Amino acid sequence: MKVNEIFHSIQGESSFMGWPCAFIRLTACDLRCTYCDTEYAFYEGKEMSVDEILRVVDGYPTKLALVTGGEPMLQKDVHTLFRALLERDYTVCVETGGHVLLESVDPRVHKIMDLKCPSSGMAHRNNYDNIRYLTSNDEVKFVVGDRADFEWACRRVLEYDLPSRVRNVLFSPVYAKLPYEDLAGWVLRSGLPVRMQLQLHRVIWPEIPRGV
């Protein structure tokens, strides 16, 4: 499979925020979100076998592994990678845009699925059928760019009763666009059981654009 980068850092998002983590960033994405901060993963990378990936990951002092992208679900061998990590007793997470069908993902994998808000320019690509494959092991994330995005996300939370389906519903502000305090106020006033999150790695290493 084509790998953009592998690195060891602090997990900056989701319920695993703050934990040391091995990141496996796969190459390729068929979305073009307006706020994308990983455009370098569209094409850059090198071919690596699952065994080669495992040798790198096994060198890190952590048993938490995140497979991300790009869009990792586009790579046909990603399920082999999931199984190999699980067999090595890793806690495995995958970050996905959610437009690629998730039916075949091993249920032991923690799925962190984006639902794209309108300001992303990609809301038309959301595959709502994937919600049926989410469990209390999983999380749904909305990246919010403005008030219209927030209201749109709130409607989706209620329409699909997401808090009863998944472990966490995450609302994250578009970095350097939506002030944190604006989103915090909206969440507080909404009364919805959702979790606001920041990108912790950007707080710790604001000047480092990748590899953290």
MDTraj code that builds the backbone (N, CA, C; nanometers):
import mdtraj as md
import numpy as np

residues = "MET LYS VAL ASN GLU ILE PHE HIS SER ILE GLN GLY GLU SER SER PHE MET GLY TRP PRO CYS ALA PHE ILE ARG LEU THR ALA CYS ASP LEU ARG CYS THR TYR CYS ASP THR GLU TYR ALA PHE TYR GLU GLY LYS GLU MET SER VAL ASP GLU ILE LEU ARG VAL VAL ASP GLY TYR PRO THR LYS LEU ALA LEU VAL THR GLY GLY GLU PRO MET LEU GLN LYS ASP VAL HIS THR LEU PHE ARG ALA LEU LEU GLU ARG ASP TYR THR VAL CYS VAL GLU THR GLY GLY HIS VAL LEU LEU GLU SER VAL ASP PRO ARG VAL HIS LYS ILE MET ASP LEU LYS CYS PRO SER SER GLY MET ALA HIS ARG ASN ASN TYR ASP ASN ILE ARG TYR LEU THR SER ASN ASP GLU VAL LYS PHE VAL VAL GLY ASP ARG ALA ASP PHE GLU TRP ALA CYS ARG ARG VAL LEU GLU TYR ASP LEU PRO SER ARG VAL ARG ASN VAL LEU PHE SER PRO VAL TYR ALA LYS LEU PRO TYR GLU ASP LEU ALA GLY TRP VAL LEU ARG SER GLY LEU PRO VAL ARG MET GLN LEU GLN LEU HIS ARG VAL ILE TRP PRO GLU ILE PRO ARG GLY VAL".split()
xyz = np.array([
    [0.0844, -0.1187, 0.0000],
    [0.0000, 0.0000, 0.0000],
    [0.0881, 0.1239, 0.0000],
    [0.0316, 0.2369, -0.0417],
    [0.1096, 0.3595, -0.0506],
    [0.0951, 0.4381, 0.0789],
    [0.2092, 0.4637, 0.1420],
    [0.2127, 0.5278, 0.2736],
    [0.2742, 0.6665, 0.2602],
    [0.2062, 0.7652, 0.3121],
    [0.2569, 0.9018, 0.3091],
    [0.3586, 0.9259, 0.4194],
    [0.3265, 0.8831, 0.5413],
    [0.4187, 0.9001, 0.6530],
    [0.3745, 0.8117, 0.7691],
    [0.4711, 0.7749, 0.8512],
    [0.4459, 0.7044, 0.9773],
    [0.5225, 0.7808, 1.0846],
    [0.4569, 0.8102, 1.1947],
    [0.5244, 0.8862, 1.2992],
    [0.4601, 0.8580, 1.4346],
    [0.5293, 0.9001, 1.5396],
    [0.4868, 0.8799, 1.6784],
    [0.4593, 1.0168, 1.7386],
    [0.3384, 1.0370, 1.7886],
    [0.3032, 1.1680, 1.8429],
    [0.1894, 1.1528, 1.9428],
    [0.1371, 1.2655, 1.9867],
    [0.0212, 1.2688, 2.0756],
    [-0.1046, 1.2740, 1.9900],
    [-0.1986, 1.1850, 2.0179],
    [-0.3253, 1.1891, 1.9445],
    [-0.3968, 1.3194, 1.9791],
    [-0.4297, 1.3964, 1.8754],
    [-0.4831, 1.5295, 1.8978],
    [-0.6336, 1.5404, 1.8971],
    [-0.7042, 1.4307, 1.8607],
    [-0.8493, 1.4392, 1.8472],
    [-0.9152, 1.3119, 1.9003],
    [-1.0462, 1.3169, 1.9100],
    [-1.1317, 1.2030, 1.9480],
    [-1.1212, 1.1738, 2.0970],
    [-1.1848, 1.0660, 2.1401],
    [-1.1794, 1.0290, 2.2815],
    [-1.0412, 0.9783, 2.3212],
    [-0.9547, 0.9561, 2.2227],
    [-0.8167, 0.9140, 2.2502],
    [-0.7222, 1.0341, 2.2580],
    [-0.7766, 1.1549, 2.2572],
    [-0.6953, 1.2760, 2.2644],
    [-0.6006, 1.2710, 2.3837],
    [-0.4753, 1.3042, 2.3579],
    [-0.3757, 1.3091, 2.4637],
    [-0.2919, 1.1846, 2.4770],
    [-0.3353, 1.0749, 2.4164],
    [-0.2615, 0.9496, 2.4276],
    [-0.1468, 0.9433, 2.3267],
    [-0.0300, 0.8897, 2.3670],
    [0.0754, 0.8614, 2.2690],
    [0.0235, 0.7622, 2.1653],
    [0.0588, 0.7842, 2.0401],
    [-0.0040, 0.7090, 1.9315],
    [0.0929, 0.6928, 1.8152],
    [0.0841, 0.5789, 1.7483],
    [0.1543, 0.5573, 1.6216],
    [0.0594, 0.5947, 1.5089],
    [0.0996, 0.6899, 1.4276],
    [0.0174, 0.7379, 1.3164],
    [0.0652, 0.6755, 1.1861],
    [-0.0282, 0.6193, 1.1114],
    [0.0008, 0.5633, 0.9797],
    [-0.0854, 0.6406, 0.8807],
    [-0.0219, 0.7310, 0.8078],
    [-0.0966, 0.8142, 0.7132],
    [-0.0820, 0.7557, 0.5729],
    [-0.1936, 0.7117, 0.5174],
    [-0.1929, 0.6531, 0.3843],
    [-0.2172, 0.7604, 0.2784],
    [-0.1667, 0.7337, 0.1596],
    [-0.1765, 0.8280, 0.0483],
    [-0.3090, 0.8118, -0.0254],
    [-0.3567, 0.9214, -0.0797],
    [-0.4728, 0.9299, -0.1703],
    [-0.5980, 0.9753, -0.0971],
    [-0.6712, 1.0633, -0.1629],
    [-0.8025, 1.1061, -0.1165],
    [-0.8828, 1.1509, -0.2372],
    [-1.0089, 1.1127, -0.2399],
    [-1.0957, 1.1527, -0.3507],
    [-1.1912, 1.2650, -0.3102],
    [-1.1659, 1.3267, -0.1944],
    [-1.2371, 1.4476, -0.1537],
    [-1.1414, 1.5668, -0.1632],
    [-1.1985, 1.6846, -0.1722],
    [-1.1178, 1.8074, -0.1748],
    [-1.1850, 1.9110, -0.0841],
    [-1.1742, 1.8879, 0.0453],
    [-1.2365, 1.9778, 0.1423],
    [-1.1672, 2.1143, 0.1399],
    [-1.2450, 2.2189, 0.1547],
    [-1.1912, 2.3543, 0.1452],
    [-1.0867, 2.3834, 0.2520],
    [-1.0983, 2.3190, 0.3674],
    [-1.0091, 2.3466, 0.4800],
    [-0.9008, 2.2404, 0.4971],
    [-0.8829, 2.1526, 0.3998],
    [-0.7912, 2.0391, 0.4152],
    [-0.6527, 2.0850, 0.4600],
    [-0.5985, 2.0180, 0.5624],
    [-0.4647, 2.0495, 0.6114],
    [-0.3656, 1.9370, 0.5837],
    [-0.4058, 1.8413, 0.5013],
    [-0.3157, 1.7305, 0.4668],
    [-0.3129, 1.7083, 0.3157],
    [-0.3079, 1.8166, 0.2401],
    [-0.3046, 1.8034, 0.0946],
    [-0.1815, 1.7272, 0.0469],
    [-0.0750, 1.7292, 0.1269],
    [0.0460, 1.6555, 0.0906],
    [0.0217, 1.5051, 0.0837],
    [-0.0883, 1.4593, 0.1418],
    [-0.1201, 1.3160, 0.1387],
    [-0.2002, 1.2765, 0.0151],
    [-0.2335, 1.3715, -0.0708],
    [-0.3093, 1.3369, -0.1914],
    [-0.2291, 1.2435, -0.2817],
    [-0.0982, 1.2724, -0.2957],
    [-0.0178, 1.1982, -0.3931],
    [0.1156, 1.1484, -0.3378],
    [0.1742, 1.2195, -0.2413],
    [0.3071, 1.1833, -0.1919],
    [0.3036, 1.0517, -0.1147],
    [0.4101, 0.9741, -0.1279],
    [0.4199, 0.8521, -0.0489],
    [0.5050, 0.7475, -0.1164],
    [0.5236, 0.6367, -0.0470],
    [0.5994, 0.5253, -0.1025],
    [0.5268, 0.3958, -0.0733],
    [0.5473, 0.2994, -0.1598],
    [0.4856, 0.1692, -0.1418],
    [0.5531, 0.0950, -0.0271],
    [0.4727, 0.0419, 0.0625],
    [0.5229, -0.0378, 0.1743],
    [0.4313, -0.1575, 0.1930],
    [0.4895, -0.2691, 0.2290],
    [0.4087, -0.3860, 0.2628],
    [0.3570, -0.3713, 0.4051],
    [0.2596, -0.4516, 0.4401],
    [0.2082, -0.4495, 0.5773],
    [0.3194, -0.4832, 0.6753],
    [0.4028, -0.5797, 0.6419],
    [0.5134, -0.6167, 0.7308],
    [0.6100, -0.5002, 0.7509],
    [0.6369, -0.4253, 0.6456],
    [0.7262, -0.3093, 0.6583],
    [0.6638, -0.2027, 0.7478],
    [0.5358, -0.1815, 0.7333],
    [0.4666, -0.0854, 0.8201],
    [0.4744, -0.1297, 0.9658],
    [0.4502, -0.2573, 0.9892],
    [0.4519, -0.3088, 1.1261],
    [0.5887, -0.2940, 1.1903],
    [0.6949, -0.3128, 1.1119],
    [0.8291, -0.2993, 1.1685],
    [0.8533, -0.1571, 1.2183],
    [0.8021, -0.0593, 1.1466],
    [0.8168, 0.0794, 1.1916],
    [0.7318, 0.1042, 1.3161],
    [0.6066, 0.0652, 1.3100],
    [0.5139, 0.0912, 1.4207],
    [0.5578, 0.0193, 1.5472],
    [0.6081, -0.1017, 1.5334],
    [0.6522, -0.1781, 1.6504],
    [0.7695, -0.1118, 1.7221],
    [0.8360, -0.0192, 1.6549],
    [0.9484, 0.0501, 1.7164],
    [0.9080, 0.1639, 1.8082],
    [0.7803, 0.1958, 1.8117],
    [0.7323, 0.3044, 1.8966],
    [0.6801, 0.2495, 2.0293],
    [0.7009, 0.3216, 2.1405],
    [0.6559, 0.2734, 2.2717],
    [0.5084, 0.3050, 2.2974],
    [0.4213, 0.2485, 2.2154],
    [0.2774, 0.2683, 2.2320],
    [0.2032, 0.1503, 2.1723],
    [0.0836, 0.1247, 2.2219],
    [-0.0019, 0.0197, 2.1640],
    [-0.1311, 0.0792, 2.1080],
    [-0.1282, 0.2087, 2.0785],
    [-0.2398, 0.2745, 2.0108],
    [-0.1944, 0.3114, 1.8704],
    [-0.2698, 0.2687, 1.7701],
    [-0.2352, 0.2964, 1.6302],
    [-0.3538, 0.3609, 1.5601],
    [-0.3264, 0.4685, 1.4883],
    [-0.4288, 0.5380, 1.4105],
    [-0.3938, 0.5295, 1.2627],
    [-0.4872, 0.4790, 1.1833],
    [-0.4717, 0.4756, 1.0381],
    [-0.5531, 0.5914, 0.9821],
    [-0.4859, 0.6800, 0.9091],
    [-0.5501, 0.8015, 0.8617],
    [-0.5047, 0.8311, 0.7203],
    [-0.5363, 0.9493, 0.6710],
    [-0.5007, 0.9823, 0.5338],
    [-0.4861, 1.1323, 0.5154],
    [-0.5192, 1.1767, 0.3948],
    [-0.5895, 1.1076, 0.2887],
    [-0.7193, 1.0407, 0.3344],
    [-0.7611, 0.9480, 0.2522],
    [-0.8751, 0.8623, 0.2845],
    [-0.8260, 0.7180, 0.2868],
    [-0.7996, 0.6644, 0.4073],
    [-0.7394, 0.5311, 0.4170],
    [-0.8243, 0.4201, 0.3588],
    [-0.9567, 0.4382, 0.3563],
    [-1.0433, 0.3308, 0.3090],
    [-1.0347, 0.3106, 0.1577],
    [-0.9634, 0.3967, 0.0878],
    [-0.9442, 0.3778, -0.0563],
    [-0.8400, 0.2707, -0.0869],
    [-0.7580, 0.2366, 0.0122],
    [-0.6503, 0.1399, -0.0117],
    [-0.7018, -0.0012, 0.0141],
    [-0.6875, -0.0863, -0.0854],
    [-0.7482, -0.2196, -0.0788],
    [-0.6883, -0.3063, 0.0311],
    [-0.5645, -0.2798, 0.0704],
    [-0.5004, -0.3621, 0.1731],
    [-0.5213, -0.3090, 0.3146],
    [-0.6040, -0.2075, 0.3297],
    [-0.6185, -0.1481, 0.4624],
    [-0.6774, -0.2477, 0.5619],
    [-0.7643, -0.3367, 0.5171],
    [-0.8228, -0.4350, 0.6086],
    [-0.7175, -0.5351, 0.6563],
    [-0.6234, -0.5681, 0.5694],
    [-0.5118, -0.6545, 0.6094],
    [-0.4285, -0.5854, 0.7159],
    [-0.4066, -0.4559, 0.6995],
    [-0.3318, -0.3793, 0.7992],
    [-0.4068, -0.3761, 0.9318],
    [-0.5366, -0.3531, 0.9277],
    [-0.6161, -0.3545, 1.0512],
    [-0.5973, -0.4868, 1.1256],
    [-0.6148, -0.5968, 1.0534],
    [-0.6057, -0.7288, 1.1175],
    [-0.4674, -0.7523, 1.1759],
    [-0.3645, -0.7124, 1.1027],
    [-0.2280, -0.7341, 1.1507],
    [-0.2014, -0.6550, 1.2787],
    [-0.2487, -0.5333, 1.2848],
    [-0.2313, -0.4526, 1.4059],
    [-0.3105, -0.5108, 1.5226],
    [-0.4329, -0.5527, 1.4964],
    [-0.5154, -0.6125, 1.6015],
    [-0.4518, -0.7400, 1.6554],
    [-0.3944, -0.8200, 1.5664],
    [-0.3288, -0.9441, 1.6094],
    [-0.2074, -0.9162, 1.6965],
    [-0.1509, -0.7962, 1.6853],
    [-0.0378, -0.7560, 1.7691],
    [-0.0854, -0.6819, 1.8947],
    [-0.2137, -0.6877, 1.9211],
    [-0.2734, -0.6292, 2.0413],
    [-0.2690, -0.4767, 2.0441],
    [-0.2703, -0.4155, 1.9268],
    [-0.2864, -0.2709, 1.9215],
    [-0.4337, -0.2346, 1.9349],
    [-0.4596, -0.1225, 2.0005],
    [-0.5889, -0.0564, 1.9869],
    [-0.5831, 0.0198, 1.8559],
    [-0.6752, -0.0101, 1.7650],
    [-0.6671, 0.0430, 1.6285],
    [-0.7826, 0.1392, 1.6031],
    [-0.7485, 0.2570, 1.5529],
    [-0.8479, 0.3562, 1.5114],
    [-0.8298, 0.3854, 1.3629],
    [-0.9376, 0.4217, 1.2982],
    [-0.9291, 0.4693, 1.1602],
    [-1.0075, 0.5990, 1.1487],
    [-0.9471, 0.6988, 1.0856],
    [-1.0149, 0.8240, 1.0538],
    [-1.0586, 0.8187, 0.9083],
    [-1.1865, 0.8383, 0.8841],
    [-1.2394, 0.8268, 0.7489],
    [-1.3393, 0.9380, 0.7205],
    [-1.3429, 0.9789, 0.5942],
    [-1.4420, 1.0768, 0.5528],
    [-1.5823, 1.0216, 0.5519],
    [-1.5940, 0.8897, 0.5587],
    [-1.7257, 0.8285, 0.5709],
    [-1.8015, 0.8135, 0.4413],
    [-1.7412, 0.8516, 0.3302],
    [-1.8093, 0.8365, 0.2014],
    [-1.7828, 0.7005, 0.1386],
    [-1.6802, 0.6304, 0.1882],
    [-1.6491, 0.4949, 0.1433],
    [-1.7180, 0.3977, 0.2382],
    [-1.7820, 0.2963, 0.1835],
    [-1.8620, 0.2051, 0.2652],
    [-1.7775, 0.1385, 0.3738],
    [-1.8300, 0.1355, 0.4962],
    [-1.7573, 0.0856, 0.6129],
    [-1.8043, -0.0518, 0.6579],
    [-1.8884, -0.1143, 0.5812],
    [-1.9494, -0.2409, 0.6207],
    [-1.8470, -0.3478, 0.6561],
    [-1.7331, -0.3497, 0.5873],
    [-1.6363, -0.4584, 0.6034],
    [-1.5290, -0.4307, 0.7077],
    [-1.5344, -0.3161, 0.7735],
    [-1.4328, -0.2841, 0.8736],
    [-1.4502, -0.3747, 0.9951],
    [-1.3406, -0.4337, 1.0409],
    [-1.3429, -0.5196, 1.1592],
    [-1.4090, -0.4442, 1.2752],
    [-1.5051, -0.5041, 1.3429],
    [-1.5767, -0.4334, 1.4505],
    [-1.4882, -0.3932, 1.5674],
    [-1.3691, -0.4507, 1.5769],
    [-1.2772, -0.4129, 1.6844],
    [-1.2064, -0.2804, 1.6561],
    [-1.2129, -0.2349, 1.5322],
    [-1.1506, -0.1079, 1.4948],
    [-1.2416, 0.0073, 1.5368],
    [-1.1835, 0.1079, 1.5999],
    [-1.2580, 0.2274, 1.6390],
    [-1.2683, 0.3192, 1.5172],
    [-1.3878, 0.3345, 1.4655],
    [-1.4086, 0.4198, 1.3482],
    [-1.4378, 0.5632, 1.3935],
    [-1.3625, 0.6572, 1.3400],
    [-1.3849, 0.7995, 1.3647],
    [-1.4256, 0.8580, 1.2302],
    [-1.5554, 0.8776, 1.2127],
    [-1.6103, 0.9110, 1.0815],
    [-1.6516, 1.0567, 1.0737],
    [-1.5992, 1.1259, 0.9740],
    [-1.6435, 1.2625, 0.9454],
    [-1.7782, 1.2610, 0.8748],
    [-1.8636, 1.3534, 0.9125],
    [-1.9741, 1.3927, 0.8257],
    [-1.9418, 1.5339, 0.7800],
    [-1.9275, 1.5519, 0.6509],
    [-1.8791, 1.6782, 0.5962],
    [-1.9886, 1.7843, 0.5988],
    [-1.9570, 1.8974, 0.6625],
    [-2.0499, 2.0102, 0.6689],
    [-2.0469, 2.0888, 0.5374],
    [-2.1475, 2.1722, 0.5130],
    [-2.1555, 2.2431, 0.3845],
    [-2.0324, 2.3245, 0.3478],
    [-1.9683, 2.3921, 0.4440],
    [-1.8547, 2.4778, 0.4079],
    [-1.7346, 2.3986, 0.3586],
    [-1.7340, 2.2680, 0.3816],
    [-1.6253, 2.1839, 0.3297],
    [-1.6299, 2.1725, 0.1783],
    [-1.7468, 2.1967, 0.1204],
    [-1.7661, 2.1757, -0.0225],
    [-1.7883, 2.0314, -0.0599],
    [-1.7924, 1.9430, 0.0391],
    [-1.8016, 1.7997, 0.0133],
    [-1.9219, 1.7338, 0.0796],
    [-2.0157, 1.8125, 0.1301],
    [-2.1307, 1.7540, 0.2001],
    [-2.2118, 1.6618, 0.1098],
    [-2.2076, 1.6869, -0.0199],
    [-2.2833, 1.6024, -0.1132],
    [-2.2255, 1.4624, -0.1245],
    [-2.1048, 1.4412, -0.0718],
    [-2.0411, 1.3093, -0.0782],
    [-2.0689, 1.2246, 0.0460],
    [-2.1328, 1.2802, 0.1465],
    [-2.1619, 1.2020, 0.2671],
    [-2.2437, 1.0787, 0.2317],
    [-2.2030, 0.9643, 0.2871],
    [-2.2776, 0.8398, 0.2676],
    [-2.3462, 0.8052, 0.3997],
    [-2.4708, 0.8453, 0.4122],
    [-2.5416, 0.8268, 0.5389],
    [-2.5726, 0.6804, 0.5669],
    [-2.5617, 0.5945, 0.4664],
    [-2.5782, 0.4508, 0.4904],
    [-2.4737, 0.3998, 0.5882],
    [-2.3586, 0.4664, 0.5956],
    [-2.2528, 0.4219, 0.6856],
    [-2.2921, 0.4324, 0.8322],
    [-2.3897, 0.5148, 0.8638],
    [-2.4293, 0.5302, 1.0039],
    [-2.4766, 0.3975, 1.0615],
    [-2.5366, 0.3143, 0.9789],
    [-2.5851, 0.1847, 1.0282],
    [-2.4708, 0.0925, 1.0708],
    [-2.3492, 0.1200, 1.0235],
    [-2.2349, 0.0357, 1.0579],
    [-2.1553, 0.0904, 1.1760],
    [-2.2027, 0.1969, 1.2363],
    [-2.1362, 0.2538, 1.3531],
    [-2.1927, 0.1926, 1.4805],
    [-2.1072, 0.1790, 1.5808],
    [-2.1465, 0.1198, 1.7084],
    [-2.1008, 0.2102, 1.8230],
    [-2.1232, 0.1650, 1.9437],
    [-2.0797, 0.2396, 2.0618],
    [-1.9274, 0.2420, 2.0742],
    [-1.8593, 0.1731, 1.9831],
    [-1.7136, 0.1741, 1.9752],
    [-1.6627, 0.2936, 1.8948],
    [-1.7526, 0.3621, 1.8248],
    [-1.7146, 0.4556, 1.7195],
    [-1.7503, 0.6000, 1.7534],
    [-1.7061, 0.6920, 1.6673],
    [-1.7296, 0.8341, 1.6889],
    [-1.7636, 0.9010, 1.5560],
    [-1.8429, 1.0067, 1.5636],
    [-1.8754, 1.0879, 1.4465],
    [-1.8244, 1.2288, 1.4718],
    [-1.7582, 1.2837, 1.3706],
    [-1.6982, 1.4169, 1.3836],
    [-1.7574, 1.5123, 1.2804],
    [-1.7867, 1.6332, 1.3246],
    [-1.8270, 1.7424, 1.2367],
    [-1.7214, 1.8520, 1.2473],
    [-1.6616, 1.8893, 1.1363],
    [-1.5684, 2.0023, 1.1341],
    [-1.6485, 2.1255, 1.0932],
    [-1.6605, 2.2193, 1.1859],
    [-1.7547, 2.3309, 1.1739],
    [-1.6811, 2.4584, 1.1335],
    [-1.7254, 2.5180, 1.0229],
    [-1.6599, 2.6385, 0.9742],
    [-1.7334, 2.7669, 1.0044],
    [-1.8629, 2.7578, 1.0312],
    [-1.9424, 2.8781, 1.0562],
    [-2.0744, 2.8380, 1.1222],
    [-2.1568, 2.9373, 1.1490],
    [-2.2841, 2.9109, 1.2175],
    [-2.3749, 2.8206, 1.1345],
    [-2.3752, 2.8398, 1.0037],
    [-2.4588, 2.7551, 0.9180],
    [-2.4160, 2.6091, 0.9275],
    [-2.2847, 2.5844, 0.9314],
    [-2.2348, 2.4478, 0.9504],
    [-2.2842, 2.3911, 1.0826],
    [-2.2756, 2.4728, 1.1877],
    [-2.3162, 2.4256, 1.3201],
    [-2.4626, 2.3847, 1.3204],
    [-2.5474, 2.4680, 1.2650],
    [-2.6902, 2.4362, 1.2630],
    [-2.7176, 2.3130, 1.1777],
    [-2.6464, 2.3002, 1.0667],
    [-2.6594, 2.1817, 0.9814],
    [-2.6201, 2.0562, 1.0597],
    [-2.5066, 2.0643, 1.1321],
    [-2.4587, 1.9496, 1.2092],
    [-2.5578, 1.9119, 1.3196],
    [-2.6138, 2.0109, 1.3866],
    [-2.7128, 1.9826, 1.4910],
    [-2.8326, 1.9074, 1.4339],
    [-2.8750, 1.9456, 1.3157],
    [-2.9879, 1.8751, 1.2528],
    [-2.9524, 1.7302, 1.2228],
    [-2.8300, 1.7048, 1.1787],
    [-2.7893, 1.5664, 1.1503],
    [-2.7809, 1.4851, 1.2803],
    [-2.7319, 1.5473, 1.3864],
    [-2.7233, 1.4789, 1.5161],
    [-2.8609, 1.4305, 1.5587],
    [-2.9602, 1.5154, 1.5450],
    [-3.0961, 1.4803, 1.5862],
    [-3.1614, 1.3840, 1.4877],
    [-3.1439, 1.4084, 1.3598],
    [-3.2081, 1.3252, 1.2576],
    [-3.1665, 1.1792, 1.2689],
    [-3.0369, 1.1566, 1.2971],
    [-2.9855, 1.0195, 1.3028],
    [-2.9650, 0.9709, 1.4461],
    [-3.0097, 1.0495, 1.5431],
    [-2.9986, 1.0125, 1.6846],
    [-2.8574, 0.9633, 1.7162],
    [-2.7588, 1.0403, 1.6736],
    [-2.6198, 0.9961, 1.6830],
    [-2.5726, 0.9701, 1.8261],
    [-2.6121, 1.0505, 1.9262],
    [-2.5611, 1.0233, 2.0608],
    [-2.5975, 0.8853, 2.1143],
    [-2.7076, 0.8275, 2.0668],
    [-2.7456, 0.6943, 2.1141],
    [-2.6769, 0.5836, 2.0349],
    [-2.6133, 0.6183, 1.9255],
    [-2.5511, 0.5186, 1.8382],
    [-2.4013, 0.5032, 1.8625],
    [-2.3343, 0.6145, 1.8957],
    [-2.1885, 0.6143, 1.8966],
    [-2.1339, 0.6600, 2.0313],
    [-2.0054, 0.6373, 2.0476],
    [-1.9375, 0.6704, 2.1725],
    [-1.9339, 0.8212, 2.1971],
    [-1.9032, 0.8965, 2.0922],
    [-1.8949, 1.0420, 2.1033],
    [-1.9372, 1.1067, 1.9731],
    [-2.0044, 1.2196, 1.9830],
    [-2.0272, 1.3077, 1.8688],
    [-1.9374, 1.4289, 1.8905],
    [-1.8475, 1.4523, 1.7974],
    [-1.7427, 1.5523, 1.8121],
    [-1.7692, 1.6726, 1.7225],
    [-1.7583, 1.7914, 1.7789],
    [-1.7668, 1.9153, 1.7019],
    [-1.6305, 1.9834, 1.7107],
    [-1.5685, 2.0047, 1.5968],
    [-1.4347, 2.0624, 1.5919],
    [-1.4358, 2.1874, 1.5048],
    [-1.3765, 2.2984, 1.5490],
    [-1.3744, 2.4189, 1.4654],
    [-1.2709, 2.4080, 1.3544],
    [-1.3029, 2.4638, 1.2377],
    [-1.2022, 2.4730, 1.1322],
    [-1.0869, 2.5584, 1.1848],
    [-0.9670, 2.5022, 1.1801],
    [-0.8495, 2.5674, 1.2381],
    [-0.8236, 2.7028, 1.1718],
    [-0.8026, 2.8033, 1.2557],
    [-0.7678, 2.9389, 1.2122],
    [-0.8807, 3.0078, 1.1353],
    [-1.0008, 2.9527, 1.1428],
    [-1.1155, 3.0167, 1.0774],
    [-1.2261, 3.0478, 1.1772],
    [-1.2690, 2.9465, 1.2520],
    [-1.3770, 2.9659, 1.3485],
    [-1.3178, 2.9800, 1.4882],
    [-1.3391, 3.0921, 1.5566],
    [-1.2861, 3.1089, 1.6919],
    [-1.3395, 3.0012, 1.7864],
    [-1.2509, 2.9506, 1.8704],
    [-1.2892, 2.8445, 1.9638],
    [-1.4073, 2.8866, 2.0499],
    [-1.4048, 3.0126, 2.0966],
    [-1.5089, 3.0568, 2.1888],
    [-1.6459, 3.0632, 2.1209],
    [-1.6481, 3.0864, 1.9905],
    [-1.7761, 3.0873, 1.9195],
    [-1.8390, 2.9488, 1.9220],
    [-1.7595, 2.8488, 1.8853],
    [-1.8131, 2.7128, 1.8841],
    [-1.8501, 2.6682, 2.0249],
    [-1.7672, 2.7029, 2.1231],
    [-1.7973, 2.6655, 2.2618],
    [-1.9324, 2.7220, 2.3048],
    [-1.9579, 2.8473, 2.2725],
    [-2.0853, 2.9082, 2.3095],
    [-2.2034, 2.8416, 2.2420],
    [-2.1880, 2.8098, 2.1144],
    [-2.2970, 2.7437, 2.0421],
    [-2.3275, 2.6071, 2.1010],
    [-2.2218, 2.5325, 2.1334],
    [-2.2410, 2.3995, 2.1920],
    [-2.3123, 2.4112, 2.3262],
    [-2.2696, 2.5049, 2.4088],
    [-2.3316, 2.5222, 2.5400],
    [-2.4798, 2.5558, 2.5280],
    [-2.5125, 2.6433, 2.4356],
    [-2.6515, 2.6857, 2.4218],
    [-2.7380, 2.5818, 2.3513],
    [-2.6778, 2.4909, 2.2785],
    [-2.7561, 2.3922, 2.2026],
    [-2.8231, 2.2894, 2.2923],
    [-2.7589, 2.2583, 2.4046],
    [-2.8112, 2.1544, 2.4925],
    [-2.7916, 2.0138, 2.4401],
    [-2.7230, 1.9983, 2.3279],
    [-2.7015, 1.8655, 2.2702],
    [-2.5868, 1.7940, 2.3413],
    [-2.5958, 1.6621, 2.3562],
    [-2.4886, 1.5855, 2.4200],
    [-2.3748, 1.5585, 2.3221],
    [-2.3076, 1.6665, 2.2834],
    [-2.1950, 1.6559, 2.1913],
    [-2.0701, 1.7077, 2.2609],
    [-1.9559, 1.6688, 2.2066],
    [-1.8283, 1.7026, 2.2686],
    [-1.7510, 1.7972, 2.1770],
    [-1.7189, 1.9154, 2.2268],
    [-1.6320, 2.0043, 2.1509],
    [-1.4885, 1.9579, 2.1663],
    [-1.4136, 1.9627, 2.0562],
    [-1.2726, 1.9276, 2.0647],
    [-1.1905, 2.0274, 1.9835],
    [-1.0658, 2.0426, 2.0240],
    [-0.9665, 2.1177, 1.9484],
    [-0.8664, 2.0178, 1.8933],
    [-0.7851, 2.0613, 1.8005],
    [-0.6767, 1.9760, 1.7524],
    [-0.5580, 1.9982, 1.8459],
    [-0.5429, 1.9096, 1.9438],
    [-0.4435, 1.9283, 2.0493],
    [-0.3022, 1.9403, 1.9930],
    [-0.2724, 1.8646, 1.8888],
    [-0.1380, 1.8700, 1.8311],
    [-0.1070, 2.0082, 1.7741],
    [-0.2105, 2.0789, 1.7282],
    [-0.1884, 2.2148, 1.6771],
    [-0.1644, 2.3139, 1.7913],
    [-0.2189, 2.2848, 1.9067],
    [-0.1939, 2.3687, 2.0241],
    [-0.0508, 2.3482, 2.0733],
    [-0.0057, 2.2226, 2.0730],
    [0.1287, 2.1904, 2.1229],
    [0.2365, 2.2345, 2.0249],
    [0.2135, 2.2055, 1.8953],
    [0.3142, 2.2325, 1.7916],
    [0.2542, 2.3190, 1.6798],
    [0.2191, 2.4441, 1.7079],
    [0.1487, 2.5254, 1.6083],
    [0.2305, 2.5571, 1.4841],
    [0.3627, 2.5490, 1.4929],
    [0.4474, 2.5854, 1.3791],
    [0.4892, 2.4650, 1.2954],
    [0.4465, 2.3455, 1.3355],
    [0.4880, 2.2247, 1.2632],
    [0.3676, 2.1710, 1.1872],
    [0.3680, 2.1769, 1.0541],
    [0.2483, 2.1428, 0.9774],
    [0.2238, 1.9941, 0.9574],
    [0.3264, 1.9109, 0.9772],
    [0.3063, 1.7682, 0.9527],
    [0.3997, 1.6863, 1.0413],
    [0.3672, 1.5579, 1.0530],
    [0.4516, 1.4694, 1.1331],
    [0.4307, 1.4836, 1.2818],
    [0.3186, 1.5463, 1.3210],
    [0.2885, 1.5583, 1.4650],
    [0.1480, 1.5070, 1.4903],
])
top = md.Topology()
chain = top.add_chain()
for i, resn in enumerate(residues, 1):
    res = top.add_residue(resn, chain, resSeq=i)
    for name in ("N", "CA", "C"):
        top.add_atom(name, md.element.get_by_symbol(name[0]), res)
traj = md.Trajectory(xyz[None], top)
